[in-house]
Structures are given as C-alpha cells and as structure tokens.
Amino acid sequence: MWWHDLLWGFWNGLTAWIVLILHVFNTWESQPFYDVARSGNWYNLGFLLGAGSPLLGAIGRSNASAPAARQQRQSAVKAD
C-alpha cells in the first residue's frame, strides 16, 4: 500500500533529527536513521517531507514575523 510507505517515511523523517543526534553520541544504535527495507518512491517522499517539515516550519515562522517587526521599527522611527 502506497500510503503505508508514505506514512512510515513521514514518521521516520520526523524522528530522523532525534535519531541523528542520538547516533552522534553513540546511543540507541538499534534504531536506523533511514529504513533501507522500505525504500521506494513513496517512502522517500514521506521521509523528505517529514525531515524537512521542522525546517520549513521554522522558516515560515520567521518570514511571517518579519513584516510585523518591520512595521514596529517603522512606527518607532516615526515616533522619534
């Protein structure tokens, strides 16, 4: 089932950041970073979406706050 591989890839992508940090410190070596047995187009897509979603969320949050910060700076300059 394609959606099963997509969901597993998304879950493994979300947890990849935590597993990567744990692998750096040589703990929890039984958990693979990337599941080679499931590798396929749908799993790869899910993995990329899962691994990229925290980064995309942080980028989106900083871009959303930029106009508000700019407006606040402009109003502070006008008040002076």
Rosetta constraint file for C-alpha pairs under 8 A:
AtomPair CA 1 CA 5 HARMONIC 6.85 0.50
AtomPair CA 2 CA 6 HARMONIC 6.26 0.50
AtomPair CA 2 CA 42 HARMONIC 6.19 0.50
AtomPair CA 3 CA 7 HARMONIC 6.04 0.50
AtomPair CA 3 CA 42 HARMONIC 7.46 0.50
AtomPair CA 4 CA 8 HARMONIC 6.21 0.50
AtomPair CA 5 CA 9 HARMONIC 5.98 0.50
AtomPair CA 5 CA 38 HARMONIC 6.97 0.50
AtomPair CA 5 CA 40 HARMONIC 7.99 0.50
AtomPair CA 5 CA 42 HARMONIC 5.76 0.50
AtomPair CA 5 CA 43 HARMONIC 4.77 0.50
AtomPair CA 5 CA 46 HARMONIC 7.61 0.50
AtomPair CA 6 CA 10 HARMONIC 6.13 0.50
AtomPair CA 6 CA 42 HARMONIC 4.89 0.50
AtomPair CA 6 CA 43 HARMONIC 4.78 0.50
AtomPair CA 6 CA 44 HARMONIC 7.65 0.50
AtomPair CA 6 CA 45 HARMONIC 6.76 0.50
AtomPair CA 6 CA 46 HARMONIC 4.67 0.50
AtomPair CA 6 CA 47 HARMONIC 7.68 0.50
AtomPair CA 7 CA 11 HARMONIC 6.11 0.50
AtomPair CA 7 CA 43 HARMONIC 7.53 0.50
AtomPair CA 7 CA 46 HARMONIC 6.29 0.50
AtomPair CA 8 CA 12 HARMONIC 6.02 0.50
AtomPair CA 8 CA 43 HARMONIC 6.69 0.50
AtomPair CA 8 CA 46 HARMONIC 7.16 0.50
AtomPair CA 8 CA 47 HARMONIC 7.80 0.50
AtomPair CA 9 CA 13 HARMONIC 5.93 0.50
AtomPair CA 9 CA 42 HARMONIC 7.51 0.50
AtomPair CA 9 CA 43 HARMONIC 4.43 0.50
AtomPair CA 9 CA 44 HARMONIC 6.25 0.50
AtomPair CA 9 CA 45 HARMONIC 7.07 0.50
AtomPair CA 9 CA 46 HARMONIC 4.25 0.50
AtomPair CA 9 CA 47 HARMONIC 4.13 0.50
AtomPair CA 9 CA 48 HARMONIC 7.77 0.50
AtomPair CA 9 CA 50 HARMONIC 7.18 0.50
AtomPair CA 10 CA 14 HARMONIC 6.19 0.50
AtomPair CA 10 CA 43 HARMONIC 7.50 0.50
AtomPair CA 10 CA 45 HARMONIC 7.78 0.50
AtomPair CA 10 CA 46 HARMONIC 4.07 0.50
AtomPair CA 10 CA 47 HARMONIC 4.69 0.50
AtomPair CA 10 CA 48 HARMONIC 7.29 0.50
AtomPair CA 10 CA 49 HARMONIC 6.17 0.50
AtomPair CA 10 CA 50 HARMONIC 4.33 0.50
AtomPair CA 10 CA 51 HARMONIC 7.45 0.50
AtomPair CA 11 CA 15 HARMONIC 6.28 0.50
AtomPair CA 11 CA 46 HARMONIC 7.72 0.50
AtomPair CA 11 CA 47 HARMONIC 7.26 0.50
AtomPair CA 11 CA 50 HARMONIC 6.38 0.50
AtomPair CA 12 CA 16 HARMONIC 5.73 0.50
AtomPair CA 12 CA 33 HARMONIC 7.61 0.50
AtomPair CA 12 CA 34 HARMONIC 7.10 0.50
AtomPair CA 12 CA 35 HARMONIC 7.97 0.50
AtomPair CA 12 CA 47 HARMONIC 6.14 0.50
AtomPair CA 12 CA 50 HARMONIC 7.12 0.50
AtomPair CA 12 CA 51 HARMONIC 7.88 0.50
AtomPair CA 13 CA 17 HARMONIC 7.63 0.50
AtomPair CA 13 CA 46 HARMONIC 7.06 0.50
AtomPair CA 13 CA 47 HARMONIC 4.25 0.50
AtomPair CA 13 CA 48 HARMONIC 6.34 0.50
AtomPair CA 13 CA 49 HARMONIC 7.02 0.50
AtomPair CA 13 CA 50 HARMONIC 4.12 0.50
AtomPair CA 13 CA 51 HARMONIC 4.11 0.50
AtomPair CA 13 CA 52 HARMONIC 7.71 0.50
AtomPair CA 14 CA 47 HARMONIC 7.62 0.50
AtomPair CA 14 CA 50 HARMONIC 4.54 0.50
AtomPair CA 14 CA 51 HARMONIC 5.12 0.50
AtomPair CA 14 CA 53 HARMONIC 7.57 0.50
AtomPair CA 14 CA 54 HARMONIC 7.76 0.50
AtomPair CA 15 CA 19 HARMONIC 6.21 0.50
AtomPair CA 15 CA 51 HARMONIC 7.69 0.50
AtomPair CA 16 CA 20 HARMONIC 5.84 0.50
AtomPair CA 16 CA 33 HARMONIC 5.88 0.50
AtomPair CA 16 CA 34 HARMONIC 7.70 0.50
AtomPair CA 16 CA 51 HARMONIC 6.52 0.50
AtomPair CA 17 CA 21 HARMONIC 6.37 0.50
AtomPair CA 17 CA 51 HARMONIC 7.26 0.50
AtomPair CA 18 CA 22 HARMONIC 6.28 0.50
AtomPair CA 19 CA 23 HARMONIC 6.02 0.50
AtomPair CA 19 CA 28 HARMONIC 7.77 0.50
AtomPair CA 19 CA 31 HARMONIC 7.37 0.50
AtomPair CA 19 CA 32 HARMONIC 7.78 0.50
AtomPair CA 19 CA 33 HARMONIC 6.17 0.50
AtomPair CA 20 CA 24 HARMONIC 6.27 0.50
AtomPair CA 20 CA 33 HARMONIC 6.62 0.50
AtomPair CA 21 CA 25 HARMONIC 6.73 0.50
AtomPair CA 22 CA 26 HARMONIC 6.33 0.50
AtomPair CA 22 CA 27 HARMONIC 5.28 0.50
AtomPair CA 22 CA 28 HARMONIC 6.33 0.50
AtomPair CA 23 CA 27 HARMONIC 5.68 0.50
AtomPair CA 23 CA 28 HARMONIC 6.68 0.50
AtomPair CA 23 CA 29 HARMONIC 6.34 0.50
AtomPair CA 35 CA 39 HARMONIC 6.54 0.50
AtomPair CA 38 CA 43 HARMONIC 6.54 0.50
AtomPair CA 39 CA 43 HARMONIC 5.70 0.50
AtomPair CA 39 CA 44 HARMONIC 6.32 0.50
AtomPair CA 40 CA 44 HARMONIC 5.90 0.50
AtomPair CA 41 CA 45 HARMONIC 6.16 0.50
AtomPair CA 42 CA 46 HARMONIC 6.18 0.50
AtomPair CA 43 CA 47 HARMONIC 6.02 0.50
AtomPair CA 44 CA 48 HARMONIC 6.14 0.50
AtomPair CA 45 CA 49 HARMONIC 6.19 0.50
AtomPair CA 46 CA 50 HARMONIC 5.96 0.50
AtomPair CA 47 CA 51 HARMONIC 5.92 0.50
AtomPair CA 48 CA 52 HARMONIC 5.85 0.50
AtomPair CA 49 CA 53 HARMONIC 5.81 0.50
AtomPair CA 50 CA 54 HARMONIC 7.74 0.50
AtomPair CA 51 CA 55 HARMONIC 7.88 0.50
AtomPair CA 52 CA 56 HARMONIC 6.03 0.50
AtomPair CA 53 CA 57 HARMONIC 5.94 0.50
AtomPair CA 54 CA 58 HARMONIC 6.30 0.50
AtomPair CA 55 CA 59 HARMONIC 6.23 0.50
AtomPair CA 56 CA 60 HARMONIC 6.01 0.50
AtomPair CA 57 CA 61 HARMONIC 6.08 0.50
AtomPair CA 58 CA 62 HARMONIC 6.30 0.50
AtomPair CA 59 CA 63 HARMONIC 6.23 0.50
AtomPair CA 60 CA 64 HARMONIC 6.05 0.50
AtomPair CA 61 CA 65 HARMONIC 6.32 0.50
AtomPair CA 62 CA 66 HARMONIC 6.25 0.50
AtomPair CA 63 CA 67 HARMONIC 7.61 0.50
AtomPair CA 64 CA 68 HARMONIC 7.74 0.50
AtomPair CA 65 CA 69 HARMONIC 6.27 0.50
AtomPair CA 66 CA 70 HARMONIC 6.12 0.50
AtomPair CA 67 CA 71 HARMONIC 6.11 0.50
AtomPair CA 68 CA 72 HARMONIC 6.16 0.50
AtomPair CA 69 CA 73 HARMONIC 6.23 0.50
AtomPair CA 70 CA 74 HARMONIC 6.23 0.50
AtomPair CA 71 CA 75 HARMONIC 6.20 0.50
AtomPair CA 72 CA 76 HARMONIC 6.23 0.50
AtomPair CA 73 CA 77 HARMONIC 6.27 0.50
AtomPair CA 74 CA 78 HARMONIC 6.29 0.50
AtomPair CA 75 CA 79 HARMONIC 6.20 0.50
AtomPair CA 76 CA 80 HARMONIC 6.57 0.50
